[in-house]
Amino acid sequence: MLVTTLTVAACSDEAPTLTRPAPEVGIVVAEKAPAVNVVEFPGRVQAVRTAEVRARVNGIVERRLYEEGVDVVEGQKLFQIDPRELRAILNAVNATLARAEATVANAEQDVDRFKGLVADRAISEQEFDAAVARLRTAQADVAQVKAQRESAELNLGFATVTAPIAGRAGRAQVTEGALVSASAATLMTTIEQVDPVYVNFSRSSADMLRTRREITQGTLEVPELQRINVRLVLEDGSEYEHTGHLNFLSLSIDQDTGTAAIRAEFPNPDQSLVPGQFVRARIGAGVRPDAILIPQRAVQFAPQGASVMLVNPENVVEARNVVLGNLTEGAWRVTEGLSGGERVIVTGLQKIAVGQTVVPTPANLTADSPQ
């Protein structure tokens, strides 16, 4: 009797069993929608035009006429080479020209005089022909000396070294008193045009092949080359304020690197981009008409690859391996593993496990909810 009483008392002290409610998770529905195909490549800034200013005559540099590192205009004087020897050569050519022109004048007088004499048979036709030949020879000598004079005038002009293009002049490579040579093409300075600028980058042959295949299959729609916009990310992570566009795509693959050269052009009015600068180019390379995008926070990474957690039609959690494309503005593009209409868990991931029943609600992607 005592045992029965104790047993009943012990049973009456046990708490009733409680069932935990299903946890609530935030989900998004994977839907197919047009999405810009954004790809990113490292690149280098290049001046749109670069001119090496080299000596075109021999001589001693007298003066540097520009300030290093500043903008110059086309035709602006940069250096002065000693012109005295070149001027003396021009004077000698002018003297030779005067002598040749005097010879022509005498030959013309002989021809005029011989015309009447040959008509009167006072001289033979052979003598007249010889006078005409002397005139033509003298005229040819004048033409030759005039060409020499033009060359001498050009050389004298080359003694004043001017900017072949407008742009930013670099450091002088020669100083006053240095001997420069036309035959050695002595480098004197370099001028670079940096508004606009080019950005050069490359793409692997495998990427090119994949893109062509996607275009052929209709999964990627690409506009004309000049209509493909490009944005730049600078070394400090900031985005360059001006948008550029592609203007060159090589049709051949470099045998050494296995890549194709690509070039974009950017306005650079404040010259904040400088030649040689490292940047990252984000290219809006067409539109994918049926892309599946999911929030970045929904994807989990492991050594085996990327995966997401789904809510099946019975509101039970499932895990799914996925293959990702590019990341654009906080959203991954899923290339394999998801279909349109599937529910992807975005928030509340830390509270659930595979096979667990959950209560799905639309995720608030703007809130700082736990992930």
Secondary structure, DSSP 8 states (H G I E B T S, - for coil): -HHHHHHHHHHHHS---------EEEEEE--EEEEEEEEEEEEEEEEEEEEEEE-SS-EEEEEE-S-TTSEE-TT-EEEEE--HHHHHHHHHHHHHHHHHHHHHHHHHHHHHHHHHHHHTTSS-HHHHHHHHHHHHHHHHHHHHHHHHHHHHHHHHHHTEEE-SSSEEE---SS-TT-EE-TTTT-EEEEEEEEEEEEEEEEEEHHHHHHHHHHHHHTS-B---GGG-EEEEE-TTS-B-SS-EEEEEE-SS--TTT-EEEEEEEE--TT--S-TT-EEEEEEEEEEEEEEEEEEGGG-EEETTEEEEEEE-TTSBEEEEEEEEEEEETTEEEEEES--TT-EEEEE-GGG--TT-B-EEEE--TTS----
